[in-house]
Amino acid sequence: MSDPLTIVVDKEPIQFTGDGKVVVLDAIGALCGPEDKTELWTRLLDKRPELRGLCEHHRFSRNGSALVTDGEGWDKIQSALFDLVLELE
């Protein structure tokens, strides 16, 4: 398995698995702000629980794992996220 990769977008780190899957909360935090990422993900799953099926847990270290998704999954999550943010405004 390849080593994970972290990129920084507007001072927000986004982790990727060695095979290119993105950490969902990191990507949400980069788009919407780190202080809102967990709340937004929870609200999104309340409205669209099927999105959880696009994700899987990935262990990055002995102590930590994160929910990740591939590019197709992220496209669907991002689209639903934008719809949710527009509803909240």
Buried (B, 14 or more C-beta within 10 A) or exposed (E): EEEBEEEEEEEBEBBBBEEEBBBBBBBBBBBBEBEBBEEBBEBBBEEBEEBBEBBBEBEBEEEEEBBBBBEEBBEBBBEBBEEBBEEEE
